[in-house]
Amino acid sequence: MWRRVYCSDADLRETGFSLMGGRNAHGGPPADLPKTVALVGLMGAGKTAIGKRLAARLGLPFVDADVAIEEAAGCSIEDYFNRHGEADFRRKERQVIARLLTEPVHILATGGGAFVDPDTRLLMRGRAISIWLRAGLDLLVARTSRRTNRPLLKQGDPREILARLIDRRYPIYAEADIIVDSEDGPLEEMVERVLLAIERHIGRELVRHVDAADLHPDTTKAKS
C-alpha cells in the first residue's frame, strides 16, 4: 500500500537543516535501509543528480539504470532506440532493473519510462522503496534543453512531448511509495527533503554521512 509523503520548506526549518552538512550528518557505516531506494520520474526531474548525492549522504552505492542498460546492450540508449525501437528497449530495461533489484541495497536512478512498465512497477513494489521526484513542465523543459541525448524528445516539439508524457505518466508515478516535489533550488536542500521523506516512510531516522560537497556548499541544482 503506497502513501504520499511530502516535505516542505517548513519541514526543513523544523529539523534545523543547514547546507553545512545537514542534520545528523557524520561518517560511519552505511544507512540501514530495508530496501533499495528507486528514484522515478520524468527526464529532467533530477534523479541522477539527487541520487548521487543521496547515496553519498547514506554511505550507499549509486547505480544509474540507464548506464547499466548501456553496459548490458553494448551501445548508447539512443542507438538502441534507433536500432530496436522503444518496445524492445523497455524489455531490456525491465531485465536490467530486475537484476539490479536483486543486488545489495543501493540508490537506483531509473529512466523516465521504467516505472510506467507494469512488470517493472510490480518488481519495484516488492523490492524497492520508490520515490517519485515530481517536477513541473517549465522546469522539465528548461533542464532537458541542456542535453541532446533524449530520444523521445527528438520526435517533435520537446515541450509538447513532455506535456503529453506528464498527462500519461503522472497518474502512474503517483503510485510510488513516496512523492517529493523537485524544484529549481539548491541540490542539497532537495536531497534533505528526500531523506526526510524516507525517514517518515520507514518510521525512523537514518545515519547521515558528510558528503564532501557539503563542506563547500554552493548553489548547485538538480539537473537530470
C-alpha positions in Angstrom: 0.0 0.0 0.0 1.6 3.3 -1.1 1.4 6.6 0.7 2.1 10.1 -0.3 4.9 11.8 1.7 5.7 15.5 1.1 8.5 17.6 2.6 8.1 21.3 2.7 10.4 24.2 3.4 8.9 24.3 6.9 9.9 20.7 7.5 13.5 21.6 6.7 13.5 24.5 9.1 12.0 22.4 11.8 14.9 19.9 11.6 17.5 22.6 11.8 18.8 21.7 8.4 21.9 23.5 7.2 23.8 23.4 3.9 27.0 22.9 6.0 26.3 19.2 6.3 22.6 18.6 7.1 21.0 17.2 10.2 22.9 14.4 12.0 25.5 14.1 9.1 28.6 12.1 10.1 30.9 9.4 9.0 30.3 5.8 9.8 28.6 2.7 8.5 26.1 2.8 5.6 22.5 3.6 6.4 20.4 0.6 7.4 17.7 0.8 4.7 15.3 -2.1 4.4 15.3 -2.0 0.6 16.9 -0.2 -2.4 15.6 3.3 -3.0 14.5 3.7 -6.6 14.0 7.2 -7.9 11.4 7.6 -10.6 10.0 10.4 -12.6 10.3 12.1 -16.0 13.6 13.0 -17.6 14.9 16.2 -16.1 13.3 15.6 -12.6 16.8 15.3 -11.0 17.0 11.6 -10.5 20.7 11.2 -11.3 21.9 14.4 -9.5 19.8 13.8 -6.4 20.5 10.1 -6.4 24.3 10.5 -6.4 24.2 13.0 -3.5 21.7 10.9 -1.6 23.9 7.8 -2.0 26.9 9.8 -0.6 24.8 11.0 2.4 23.7 7.5 3.2 27.0 5.7 2.5 25.4 3.5 -0.1 26.3 2.7 -3.8 24.7 4.7 -6.5 23.5 3.0 -9.7 22.1 4.7 -12.8 19.8 2.2 -14.6 20.4 3.9 -17.9 24.2 3.4 -17.6 23.6 -0.3 -16.6 21.4 -0.8 -19.7 24.0 0.7 -22.0 26.6 -1.6 -20.5 24.4 -4.6 -21.0 23.4 -3.6 -24.5 26.9 -2.5 -25.6 25.6 0.7 -27.1 24.0 4.0 -26.0 20.3 4.2 -25.2 19.8 6.5 -28.2 21.4 3.9 -30.5 19.4 1.1 -29.0 16.2 3.1 -29.6 17.1 3.8 -33.2 18.0 0.1 -33.9 15.4 -1.8 -32.0 12.6 0.6 -31.1 11.0 1.6 -27.8 9.2 -1.7 -27.1 12.4 -3.8 -27.2 14.2 -1.1 -25.1 11.6 -1.5 -22.4 12.1 -5.3 -22.4 15.9 -4.8 -22.0 15.2 -2.1 -19.3 13.0 -4.5 -17.4 15.6 -7.2 -17.4 18.4 -4.9 -16.2 16.3 -3.4 -13.4 15.1 -6.8 -12.3 18.8 -7.8 -11.9 19.7 -4.6 -10.1 16.9 -5.1 -7.6 18.4 -8.5 -6.6 21.7 -6.8 -5.6 22.6 -5.3 -2.1 20.7 -2.2 -1.0 21.7 0.9 -3.1 20.3 4.1 -4.5 18.9 3.5 -8.0 18.0 6.2 -10.6 15.7 4.8 -13.2 14.7 6.0 -16.7 11.5 8.0 -17.2 9.6 5.1 -18.6 10.7 2.4 -16.2 8.0 2.8 -13.6 5.4 3.1 -16.2 6.0 -0.5 -17.3 3.6 -2.7 -15.3 6.1 -5.5 -14.7 8.9 -3.2 -13.7 6.5 -1.3 -11.4 5.5 -4.6 -9.8 9.1 -5.5 -9.2 9.8 -2.2 -7.5 6.7 -2.6 -5.3 8.2 -5.8 -3.8 11.9 -5.0 -3.8 12.4 -1.2 -3.5 11.2 2.0 -1.9 10.0 4.0 -4.9 10.3 7.8 -4.8 8.7 10.0 -7.4 10.5 13.2 -8.0 7.6 15.3 -9.3 8.6 18.3 -11.4 6.5 20.9 -13.3 6.5 21.3 -17.1 8.5 24.6 -17.2 11.3 23.1 -15.1 11.5 19.9 -17.1 11.7 21.9 -20.4 14.5 24.0 -19.0 16.5 21.1 -17.7 16.1 18.8 -20.7 17.1 21.5 -23.1 20.6 21.3 -21.7 21.1 17.8 -23.1 20.7 16.4 -26.7 20.6 12.7 -25.9 16.9 12.3 -25.2 15.5 10.1 -28.0 11.8 10.7 -27.1 12.3 14.5 -27.3 13.6 14.3 -30.8 10.3 13.2 -32.2 8.7 16.6 -32.2 8.4 19.8 -30.1 10.0 18.9 -26.7 7.5 21.0 -24.7 4.5 19.3 -26.3 6.1 15.9 -25.9 6.8 16.5 -22.2 3.3 17.8 -21.7 1.8 14.6 -23.2 4.2 12.5 -21.0 3.0 14.4 -17.9 -0.6 13.7 -18.8 0.1 10.0 -19.4 2.7 9.1 -16.8 2.0 11.3 -13.7 -1.1 9.3 -12.6 1.1 6.2 -12.7 4.1 7.8 -10.9 1.6 8.7 -8.2 1.6 5.0 -7.2 5.1 5.4 -5.9 5.7 4.9 -2.1 6.9 8.5 -1.7 6.4 11.7 -3.6 8.8 14.7 -3.3 8.4 17.8 -5.4 11.6 18.5 -7.4 12.3 22.3 -7.5 14.9 24.6 -9.0 16.7 25.2 -5.7 20.0 24.1 -4.1 20.7 20.4 -4.7 21.4 19.7 -1.1 18.1 21.1 0.0 16.4 18.6 -2.4 18.4 15.8 -1.0 17.4 16.7 2.5 13.7 16.6 1.5 14.2 13.2 0.1 16.0 12.0 3.3 13.2 13.3 5.5 10.6 11.6 3.3 12.4 8.3 3.5 12.6 8.6 7.3 8.9 9.3 7.6 8.2 6.3 5.3 10.2 3.8 7.3 9.4 5.4 10.7 12.9 6.1 12.0 16.0 8.3 11.4 18.9 7.2 9.2 22.6 7.5 9.7 23.9 10.5 7.7 27.4 10.8 6.2 29.2 14.1 5.4 29.3 14.5 1.7 32.4 16.3 0.5 30.2 18.7 -1.4 28.5 19.7 1.8 31.8 21.1 3.2 31.9 23.6 0.4 28.2 24.4 -0.3 27.2 26.2 -3.5 24.1 26.8 -5.5 24.4 23.5 -7.5 20.9 22.5 -8.7 19.4 19.2 -9.7 19.7 18.8 -13.5 18.7 15.4 -14.6 
